[in-house]
């Protein structure tokens, strides 16, 4: 479904449709505690990560209407828009960096800025997202991209046996400014 999207490029990365080789890269990356918990999942060190899991991850990206692989010479993650509402000109953003070697190095920021520039060029007015308060790295990235905290939803996720809330953040078209690194 993502085949109609344009390929987007910046200095260090390409946002593109998935390719067959991405499954092998995703499989080799496996699962990482920090990343799983940042997504709001529970990490089980004994749970295997199989080719079937890697294929499902790529299929999930392919099945989204507005989703790209983040390619920094190879697959490192994905960025996508969901909950698209064309009448109200809004969508929600989700991003995942699956390679821990690329965390904290600005790749998420670069991918989000490319995706936002595209989204706002298509006439969208508002992009929102949800993030766990414990995910301080993501919050800093989102703030750098122009997102503002708009509120909090209490006890919205049950993670590792306890309730956590979500921070709701948003950016409007008139607030967005492409800021290349």
C-alpha positions, 0 to 999 in steps of 0.5 A: 500500500505504501508504493504510491508514496514518494521516496524522501531524502535528506543528507543522511537517510532515505524514507522509502518503501520496504524491500526484500533485504529489509527482512534480513536486516530486521531479523539480524537486529532482533529485539532490545529491551530499551527499544521494546519498553520505549514502545510501551511493550514488555521485554522478555529476554527469552522470547525468540525473534524469528524470520516470521516476526521480521516478515510481519514487521515489514508487512505491517509497514507495507500495509500502512497507507502512509509509511516508510522504511528509514534507510541510513545505508540499510534499514534502521526503522520506520516512520508512519502516519496513522489515524488519517482524517482528511476532512479535519486535515489531521493524522497521528505520527509513529516512529521506531528506530529498531537499531540501537546503534542509531539511537540518540544520533539525530536519525529520528529527528531527520526522519520525522522532519522529512515526513512532516514536510511531506505531510504538510505539503499534502494539505494536512493541518495537524499532526499529533502523537502519544509518548510515554513520559519515561521516553525522554529521548523521544520527547526531546526529539519530538520537541526538536521537531516542533511538537508541543505538549498538549496534555496527558492521558492518565493510566492509558497503558499497562506496562510491566505490571503497572499503569503509565500515562501518555503525553499527547503532543502536536504540531500545526502546519503553521508551526512547522519549520524545516530545520536541517541538521 
